[in-house]
Amino acid sequence: MVNDVPAVSGDKRNIWIRALFMLLMAFVLHVSGTVLFVVTVIQFVIVLLNGTPNAHLVAFGRSMGIYFRQIVDFLTFATEDIPFPFNEWPAGE
């Protein structure tokens, strides 16, 4: 008897797995936006009190910007590399 259900090709299966990663990374982007907001408020308060920004928060903000770019590149199919936590956290040089 002939199987009436077509087999799912490897490409179709890969796109559905990628879709799951895309949903996960979209959620991570949303949560990261909240973290960025909190860091921004803390940095603003530090500048109000001390007159200068905290160097560690500046570096973290730079790395968050790179991380956002990595997520957006993945979500828009500009890259196949899945960002953190599946790769290393970007350096905030």
Biotite code that builds the C-alpha atoms (Angstrom):
import biotite.structure as struc

atoms = struc.array([
    struc.Atom([0.000, 0.000, 0.000], chain_id="A", res_id=1, res_name="MET", atom_name="CA", element="C"),
    struc.Atom([1.269, 3.465, -0.902], chain_id="A", res_id=2, res_name="VAL", atom_name="CA", element="C"),
    struc.Atom([1.719, 5.950, 1.926], chain_id="A", res_id=3, res_name="ASN", atom_name="CA", element="C"),
    struc.Atom([-0.675, 8.867, 1.217], chain_id="A", res_id=4, res_name="ASP", atom_name="CA", element="C"),
    struc.Atom([1.032, 11.220, 3.682], chain_id="A", res_id=5, res_name="VAL", atom_name="CA", element="C"),
    struc.Atom([4.042, 12.956, 2.123], chain_id="A", res_id=6, res_name="PRO", atom_name="CA", element="C"),
    struc.Atom([7.209, 12.871, 4.161], chain_id="A", res_id=7, res_name="ALA", atom_name="CA", element="C"),
    struc.Atom([8.328, 16.152, 5.675], chain_id="A", res_id=8, res_name="VAL", atom_name="CA", element="C"),
    struc.Atom([11.504, 17.176, 3.941], chain_id="A", res_id=9, res_name="SER", atom_name="CA", element="C"),
    struc.Atom([14.619, 18.143, 5.896], chain_id="A", res_id=10, res_name="GLY", atom_name="CA", element="C"),
    struc.Atom([14.262, 21.762, 4.770], chain_id="A", res_id=11, res_name="ASP", atom_name="CA", element="C"),
    struc.Atom([10.674, 21.985, 6.024], chain_id="A", res_id=12, res_name="LYS", atom_name="CA", element="C"),
    struc.Atom([11.637, 20.448, 9.361], chain_id="A", res_id=13, res_name="ARG", atom_name="CA", element="C"),
    struc.Atom([14.592, 22.847, 9.685], chain_id="A", res_id=14, res_name="ASN", atom_name="CA", element="C"),
    struc.Atom([12.386, 25.872, 9.029], chain_id="A", res_id=15, res_name="ILE", atom_name="CA", element="C"),
    struc.Atom([9.995, 24.802, 11.797], chain_id="A", res_id=16, res_name="TRP", atom_name="CA", element="C"),
    struc.Atom([12.876, 24.336, 14.220], chain_id="A", res_id=17, res_name="ILE", atom_name="CA", element="C"),
    struc.Atom([14.151, 27.761, 13.202], chain_id="A", res_id=18, res_name="ARG", atom_name="CA", element="C"),
    struc.Atom([10.649, 29.143, 13.787], chain_id="A", res_id=19, res_name="ALA", atom_name="CA", element="C"),
    struc.Atom([10.772, 27.844, 17.359], chain_id="A", res_id=20, res_name="LEU", atom_name="CA", element="C"),
    struc.Atom([14.150, 29.509, 17.883], chain_id="A", res_id=21, res_name="PHE", atom_name="CA", element="C"),
    struc.Atom([12.769, 32.699, 16.354], chain_id="A", res_id=22, res_name="MET", atom_name="CA", element="C"),
    struc.Atom([9.873, 32.730, 18.822], chain_id="A", res_id=23, res_name="LEU", atom_name="CA", element="C"),
    struc.Atom([12.279, 32.164, 21.685], chain_id="A", res_id=24, res_name="LEU", atom_name="CA", element="C"),
    struc.Atom([14.608, 34.936, 20.517], chain_id="A", res_id=25, res_name="MET", atom_name="CA", element="C"),
    struc.Atom([11.679, 37.343, 20.009], chain_id="A", res_id=26, res_name="ALA", atom_name="CA", element="C"),
    struc.Atom([10.707, 36.704, 23.636], chain_id="A", res_id=27, res_name="PHE", atom_name="CA", element="C"),
    struc.Atom([14.324, 37.227, 24.729], chain_id="A", res_id=28, res_name="VAL", atom_name="CA", element="C"),
    struc.Atom([14.390, 40.519, 22.793], chain_id="A", res_id=29, res_name="LEU", atom_name="CA", element="C"),
    struc.Atom([11.291, 41.652, 24.659], chain_id="A", res_id=30, res_name="HIS", atom_name="CA", element="C"),
    struc.Atom([12.750, 40.743, 28.058], chain_id="A", res_id=31, res_name="VAL", atom_name="CA", element="C"),
    struc.Atom([16.082, 42.338, 27.101], chain_id="A", res_id=32, res_name="SER", atom_name="CA", element="C"),
    struc.Atom([14.263, 45.573, 26.326], chain_id="A", res_id=33, res_name="GLY", atom_name="CA", element="C"),
    struc.Atom([12.962, 45.603, 29.884], chain_id="A", res_id=34, res_name="THR", atom_name="CA", element="C"),
    struc.Atom([16.457, 44.963, 31.227], chain_id="A", res_id=35, res_name="VAL", atom_name="CA", element="C"),
    struc.Atom([17.787, 47.808, 29.079], chain_id="A", res_id=36, res_name="LEU", atom_name="CA", element="C"),
    struc.Atom([15.110, 50.135, 30.467], chain_id="A", res_id=37, res_name="PHE", atom_name="CA", element="C"),
    struc.Atom([16.115, 49.274, 34.052], chain_id="A", res_id=38, res_name="VAL", atom_name="CA", element="C"),
    struc.Atom([19.823, 49.768, 33.271], chain_id="A", res_id=39, res_name="VAL", atom_name="CA", element="C"),
    struc.Atom([19.003, 53.098, 31.625], chain_id="A", res_id=40, res_name="THR", atom_name="CA", element="C"),
    struc.Atom([17.135, 54.338, 34.696], chain_id="A", res_id=41, res_name="VAL", atom_name="CA", element="C"),
    struc.Atom([19.940, 53.206, 37.015], chain_id="A", res_id=42, res_name="ILE", atom_name="CA", element="C"),
    struc.Atom([22.562, 54.872, 34.812], chain_id="A", res_id=43, res_name="GLN", atom_name="CA", element="C"),
    struc.Atom([20.511, 58.089, 34.757], chain_id="A", res_id=44, res_name="PHE", atom_name="CA", element="C"),
    struc.Atom([20.316, 58.129, 38.562], chain_id="A", res_id=45, res_name="VAL", atom_name="CA", element="C"),
    struc.Atom([24.062, 57.482, 38.831], chain_id="A", res_id=46, res_name="ILE", atom_name="CA", element="C"),
    struc.Atom([24.797, 60.388, 36.473], chain_id="A", res_id=47, res_name="VAL", atom_name="CA", element="C"),
    struc.Atom([22.458, 62.630, 38.485], chain_id="A", res_id=48, res_name="LEU", atom_name="CA", element="C"),
    struc.Atom([24.239, 61.736, 41.736], chain_id="A", res_id=49, res_name="LEU", atom_name="CA", element="C"),
    struc.Atom([27.867, 61.483, 40.559], chain_id="A", res_id=50, res_name="ASN", atom_name="CA", element="C"),
    struc.Atom([27.974, 63.548, 37.399], chain_id="A", res_id=51, res_name="GLY", atom_name="CA", element="C"),
    struc.Atom([29.597, 60.732, 35.397], chain_id="A", res_id=52, res_name="THR", atom_name="CA", element="C"),
    struc.Atom([28.251, 57.444, 34.031], chain_id="A", res_id=53, res_name="PRO", atom_name="CA", element="C"),
    struc.Atom([29.241, 54.088, 35.488], chain_id="A", res_id=54, res_name="ASN", atom_name="CA", element="C"),
    struc.Atom([31.845, 52.491, 33.167], chain_id="A", res_id=55, res_name="ALA", atom_name="CA", element="C"),
    struc.Atom([30.529, 48.970, 33.785], chain_id="A", res_id=56, res_name="HIS", atom_name="CA", element="C"),
    struc.Atom([27.015, 49.983, 32.801], chain_id="A", res_id=57, res_name="LEU", atom_name="CA", element="C"),
    struc.Atom([28.361, 51.749, 29.700], chain_id="A", res_id=58, res_name="VAL", atom_name="CA", element="C"),
    struc.Atom([30.125, 48.536, 28.625], chain_id="A", res_id=59, res_name="ALA", atom_name="CA", element="C"),
    struc.Atom([27.022, 46.488, 29.415], chain_id="A", res_id=60, res_name="PHE", atom_name="CA", element="C"),
    struc.Atom([24.884, 48.894, 27.379], chain_id="A", res_id=61, res_name="GLY", atom_name="CA", element="C"),
    struc.Atom([27.221, 48.547, 24.410], chain_id="A", res_id=62, res_name="ARG", atom_name="CA", element="C"),
    struc.Atom([27.091, 44.763, 24.628], chain_id="A", res_id=63, res_name="SER", atom_name="CA", element="C"),
    struc.Atom([23.276, 44.918, 24.882], chain_id="A", res_id=64, res_name="MET", atom_name="CA", element="C"),
    struc.Atom([23.207, 46.978, 21.693], chain_id="A", res_id=65, res_name="GLY", atom_name="CA", element="C"),
    struc.Atom([25.316, 44.378, 19.891], chain_id="A", res_id=66, res_name="ILE", atom_name="CA", element="C"),
    struc.Atom([23.085, 41.638, 21.321], chain_id="A", res_id=67, res_name="TYR", atom_name="CA", element="C"),
    struc.Atom([19.950, 43.392, 20.039], chain_id="A", res_id=68, res_name="PHE", atom_name="CA", element="C"),
    struc.Atom([21.561, 43.593, 16.607], chain_id="A", res_id=69, res_name="ARG", atom_name="CA", element="C"),
    struc.Atom([22.390, 39.873, 16.694], chain_id="A", res_id=70, res_name="GLN", atom_name="CA", element="C"),
    struc.Atom([18.799, 38.999, 17.587], chain_id="A", res_id=71, res_name="ILE", atom_name="CA", element="C"),
    struc.Atom([17.365, 41.243, 14.864], chain_id="A", res_id=72, res_name="VAL", atom_name="CA", element="C"),
    struc.Atom([19.779, 39.780, 12.307], chain_id="A", res_id=73, res_name="ASP", atom_name="CA", element="C"),
    struc.Atom([18.650, 36.276, 13.277], chain_id="A", res_id=74, res_name="PHE", atom_name="CA", element="C"),
    struc.Atom([14.947, 37.162, 13.227], chain_id="A", res_id=75, res_name="LEU", atom_name="CA", element="C"),
    struc.Atom([15.204, 38.767, 9.780], chain_id="A", res_id=76, res_name="THR", atom_name="CA", element="C"),
    struc.Atom([17.205, 35.866, 8.300], chain_id="A", res_id=77, res_name="PHE", atom_name="CA", element="C"),
    struc.Atom([20.326, 38.019, 7.877], chain_id="A", res_id=78, res_name="ALA", atom_name="CA", element="C"),
    struc.Atom([22.248, 35.289, 9.712], chain_id="A", res_id=79, res_name="THR", atom_name="CA", element="C"),
    struc.Atom([21.778, 31.692, 10.783], chain_id="A", res_id=80, res_name="GLU", atom_name="CA", element="C"),
    struc.Atom([23.801, 32.183, 13.984], chain_id="A", res_id=81, res_name="ASP", atom_name="CA", element="C"),
    struc.Atom([21.549, 31.969, 17.031], chain_id="A", res_id=82, res_name="ILE", atom_name="CA", element="C"),
    struc.Atom([22.549, 34.615, 19.615], chain_id="A", res_id=83, res_name="PRO", atom_name="CA", element="C"),
    struc.Atom([23.169, 34.137, 23.356], chain_id="A", res_id=84, res_name="PHE", atom_name="CA", element="C"),
    struc.Atom([22.401, 31.778, 25.158], chain_id="A", res_id=85, res_name="PRO", atom_name="CA", element="C"),
    struc.Atom([23.298, 29.562, 22.193], chain_id="A", res_id=86, res_name="PHE", atom_name="CA", element="C"),
    struc.Atom([26.499, 31.498, 21.501], chain_id="A", res_id=87, res_name="ASN", atom_name="CA", element="C"),
    struc.Atom([28.756, 33.682, 23.627], chain_id="A", res_id=88, res_name="GLU", atom_name="CA", element="C"),
    struc.Atom([27.609, 37.014, 25.030], chain_id="A", res_id=89, res_name="TRP", atom_name="CA", element="C"),
    struc.Atom([28.933, 39.865, 22.848], chain_id="A", res_id=90, res_name="PRO", atom_name="CA", element="C"),
    struc.Atom([31.806, 41.965, 24.185], chain_id="A", res_id=91, res_name="ALA", atom_name="CA", element="C"),
    struc.Atom([30.929, 45.588, 24.987], chain_id="A", res_id=92, res_name="GLY", atom_name="CA", element="C"),
    struc.Atom([34.245, 47.059, 23.834], chain_id="A", res_id=93, res_name="GLU", atom_name="CA", element="C"),
])
